[in-house]
């Protein structure tokens, strides 16, 4: 899945609300066309005396960058099984919002409408069904002179579960070392200096060697570490042998 696309999808869904016709919806993504400072400047302008959208000002929505977290008690399960969480920040400058050029829409009412638009909504590909979090709407008093609410929603990310590659088996006999793996068409990489046996990608130089045939056992004290890799799966655990 793409966290960026999920964030954009949330913004698009919120923007379909008739209520937000005159309310700007910002996507907080610093690496996009605008930096974080530029985005915040536009948010400040929307909440200030300058008209921002449809001749109205004083209320703004910001879709924050999503987060992934593992459920408590599931740290030992494969996967990992993650919960996708996204927050929409609803901010109101009451002096402007309820004035002549304001939207006249209270932040609380807007937050409720946003939660309704996202609850039980299916983004289509980027995640499963979105549901309102238990703490659906929470206030935030840290923004001076601004009424601020967070709308919290959760979903299950569409992340393919990568299977494990079975670990390499090290056999030392008659002065030679043999490496095998039961995973189909797995490649085995090994090191003899104690470094991590990941294959070189051209970006991270390693001392790992691709195993092709039994090799002479190194001198006493050497540490052989091996890991197996197969297409579409995660690399195996590292096995080792101390000579």
C-alpha positions as CSV (number, residue, x, y, z in Angstrom):
1,X,0.0,0.0,0.0
2,X,1.0,3.7,-0.2
3,X,0.6,5.7,3.0
4,X,0.8,8.8,0.8
5,X,-2.0,7.7,-1.4
6,X,-4.1,6.8,1.6
7,X,-3.6,10.3,3.0
8,X,-4.6,11.8,-0.3
9,X,-7.7,9.6,-0.4
10,X,-8.7,10.8,3.0
11,X,-8.3,14.4,1.9
12,X,-10.4,13.7,-1.2
13,X,-13.1,12.0,0.8
14,X,-13.3,14.9,3.3
15,X,-13.5,17.4,0.4
16,X,-16.7,15.8,-0.9
17,X,-18.6,17.1,2.1
18,X,-21.0,19.9,1.1
19,X,-20.1,21.5,4.4
20,X,-16.5,22.0,3.4
21,X,-17.3,23.8,0.1
22,X,-15.8,27.0,1.6
23,X,-13.3,25.3,3.9
24,X,-9.8,24.6,2.7
25,X,-8.5,21.0,3.1
26,X,-4.7,20.8,3.5
27,X,-2.5,17.7,3.1
28,X,0.4,17.9,5.6
29,X,3.1,16.3,3.5
30,X,6.4,18.3,3.7
31,X,8.1,16.5,0.7
32,X,5.3,17.4,-1.6
33,X,5.2,20.6,-3.7
34,X,5.1,22.8,-0.5
35,X,7.3,22.5,2.5
36,X,5.9,22.1,6.0
37,X,6.5,25.8,6.6
38,X,4.7,26.8,3.4
39,X,1.8,24.5,4.3
40,X,1.5,26.0,7.7
41,X,1.6,29.5,6.3
42,X,-1.4,28.7,4.1
43,X,-3.2,27.2,7.1
44,X,-2.5,30.3,9.1
45,X,-3.8,32.5,6.2
46,X,-7.0,30.5,6.1
47,X,-7.5,31.0,9.8
48,X,-6.6,34.6,9.7
49,X,-8.3,37.7,8.3
50,X,-7.5,36.8,4.7
51,X,-10.2,35.1,2.7
52,X,-9.1,31.6,1.8
53,X,-11.8,29.8,-0.1
54,X,-15.1,30.9,-1.6
55,X,-14.7,34.3,0.0
56,X,-14.7,32.7,3.5
57,X,-12.1,32.3,6.2
58,X,-11.7,31.2,9.8
59,X,-11.9,27.4,9.5
60,X,-9.4,24.9,8.1
61,X,-8.9,21.2,7.9
62,X,-5.6,19.4,7.8
63,X,-5.1,15.8,7.0
64,X,-2.0,14.7,8.9
65,X,0.5,12.0,7.8
66,X,-0.9,8.5,8.7
67,X,0.7,6.3,11.3
68,X,1.1,2.5,11.6
69,X,1.1,0.8,14.9
70,X,1.1,-2.7,16.2
71,X,-1.7,-3.9,18.5
72,X,-0.7,-4.5,22.1
73,X,0.0,-8.1,22.8
74,X,0.7,-8.9,19.1
75,X,4.4,-8.1,19.0
76,X,5.3,-11.7,18.9
77,X,3.0,-12.6,16.0
78,X,4.2,-12.7,12.4
79,X,3.2,-10.0,10.1
80,X,3.4,-7.6,11.8
81,X,-0.3,-7.0,12.1
82,X,-0.5,-3.3,11.9
83,X,-3.3,-0.8,12.6
84,X,-3.5,2.2,10.3
85,X,-4.4,5.5,11.9
86,X,-5.1,8.9,10.3
87,X,-6.0,12.2,12.0
88,X,-7.8,15.2,10.5
89,X,-7.1,18.5,12.4
90,X,-10.1,20.8,12.5
91,X,-9.1,24.4,13.5
92,X,-11.3,27.4,14.0
93,X,-10.4,31.0,14.6
94,X,-13.7,32.1,16.3
95,X,-13.2,35.8,15.8
96,X,-12.8,35.4,12.1
97,X,-15.0,32.4,11.5
98,X,-18.1,33.9,13.1
99,X,-17.5,37.3,11.6
100,X,-18.7,38.9,8.3
101,X,-16.3,36.8,6.1
102,X,-16.4,33.6,8.2
103,X,-17.9,30.3,7.4
104,X,-20.3,30.4,10.4
105,X,-19.6,26.7,10.8
106,X,-18.5,25.7,14.3
107,X,-15.4,23.5,14.6
108,X,-17.4,20.9,16.6
109,X,-20.0,20.6,13.8
110,X,-17.3,20.3,11.2
111,X,-15.4,17.6,13.2
112,X,-18.6,15.6,13.5
113,X,-19.3,15.8,9.7
114,X,-15.7,14.7,9.0
115,X,-16.0,11.7,11.2
116,X,-19.3,10.8,9.5
117,X,-17.7,11.1,6.1
118,X,-14.9,8.8,7.0
119,X,-16.6,6.2,9.2
120,X,-17.3,2.9,7.3
121,X,-15.8,4.4,4.2
122,X,-13.7,2.2,1.9
123,X,-10.8,4.0,0.2
124,X,-10.5,1.4,-2.5
125,X,-7.1,-0.4,-2.6
126,X,-5.0,1.6,-0.1
127,X,-6.7,0.2,3.0
128,X,-9.7,-1.7,4.3
129,X,-12.9,-0.2,5.7
130,X,-12.1,3.0,7.7
131,X,-13.7,3.2,11.1
132,X,-13.9,6.0,13.6
133,X,-11.5,5.4,16.5
134,X,-12.8,5.0,20.1
135,X,-11.5,8.5,20.7
136,X,-13.3,9.8,17.6
137,X,-13.0,13.5,18.3
138,X,-10.6,14.9,20.8
139,X,-9.9,18.6,21.7
140,X,-6.4,20.1,21.7
141,X,-5.8,23.1,23.9
142,X,-2.2,23.6,22.8
143,X,-3.0,25.9,19.9
144,X,-3.4,29.5,21.3
145,X,-6.5,31.4,20.2
146,X,-7.7,28.5,18.0
147,X,-10.4,26.0,18.7
148,X,-8.8,22.7,17.7
149,X,-10.2,19.2,17.4
150,X,-8.7,16.0,16.1
151,X,-10.8,13.5,14.2
152,X,-9.3,10.1,14.6
153,X,-10.0,7.1,12.2
154,X,-8.4,3.7,11.9
155,X,-8.2,0.9,9.3
156,X,-6.2,-2.1,8.3
157,X,-3.5,-1.4,5.7
158,X,-3.4,-3.5,2.6
159,X,0.1,-4.7,3.1
160,X,1.0,-8.1,1.6
161,X,2.2,-10.5,4.2
162,X,5.7,-11.6,3.3
163,X,6.5,-15.1,4.1
164,X,9.7,-16.3,5.9
165,X,12.6,-17.9,4.0
166,X,13.7,-20.9,6.0
167,X,17.1,-20.5,7.6
168,X,20.2,-21.9,6.1
169,X,21.7,-25.1,7.6
170,X,25.4,-25.2,8.2
171,X,27.2,-28.6,8.1
172,X,30.9,-28.8,8.8
173,X,32.6,-32.1,8.1
174,X,35.9,-33.4,6.8
175,X,37.4,-29.9,6.8
176,X,34.7,-28.3,4.6
177,X,31.5,-26.3,5.2
178,X,28.3,-27.0,3.4
179,X,25.3,-24.6,3.4
180,X,21.8,-25.8,2.5
181,X,18.2,-24.3,2.6
182,X,14.8,-26.0,2.4
183,X,13.1,-22.9,0.9
184,X,12.6,-23.3,-2.9
185,X,15.2,-21.6,-5.0
186,X,16.6,-19.7,-2.0
187,X,20.0,-18.0,-2.4
188,X,22.4,-18.3,0.6
189,X,24.8,-15.6,1.5
190,X,27.5,-16.0,4.1
191,X,30.3,-14.1,5.8
192,X,33.4,-15.3,7.7
193,X,34.3,-12.1,9.6
194,X,31.2,-11.9,11.8
195,X,29.4,-9.2,9.7
196,X,25.7,-9.5,8.7
197,X,25.3,-11.8,5.7
198,X,23.1,-9.6,3.5
199,X,23.7,-9.6,-0.2
200,X,25.4,-6.5,-1.7
201,X,22.9,-4.2,-3.4
202,X,25.4,-1.9,-5.0
203,X,24.4,0.7,-2.4
204,X,25.6,-1.0,0.8
205,X,28.9,-2.8,0.4
206,X,29.2,-6.0,2.5
207,X,31.6,-8.8,2.8
208,X,28.8,-11.3,2.1
209,X,29.5,-14.1,-0.5
210,X,26.9,-16.0,-2.5
211,X,27.2,-19.6,-1.6
212,X,27.6,-22.0,-4.6
213,X,29.5,-25.0,-3.4
214,X,31.1,-26.4,-0.2
215,X,34.3,-24.5,0.8
216,X,37.3,-25.2,3.0
217,X,36.7,-24.5,6.6
218,X,38.5,-21.4,7.7
219,X,41.0,-21.1,10.5
220,X,40.0,-21.8,14.1
221,X,38.2,-18.9,15.7
222,X,36.5,-17.7,12.5
223,X,32.7,-17.0,12.8
224,X,30.6,-18.2,9.9
225,X,27.2,-16.5,9.6
226,X,24.7,-17.4,6.9
227,X,21.2,-16.2,5.8
228,X,18.9,-17.4,3.0
229,X,16.9,-15.2,0.7
230,X,14.0,-16.2,-1.7
231,X,12.0,-14.0,-4.0
232,X,8.9,-12.5,-2.5
233,X,9.8,-13.5,1.0
234,X,11.6,-12.0,3.9
235,X,15.2,-13.1,4.5
236,X,15.8,-15.9,7.0
237,X,17.1,-15.7,10.5
238,X,20.9,-15.8,10.6
239,X,22.5,-19.1,11.5
240,X,26.1,-19.3,12.6
241,X,29.0,-21.6,13.3
242,X,32.1,-20.9,15.4
243,X,35.2,-22.7,14.0
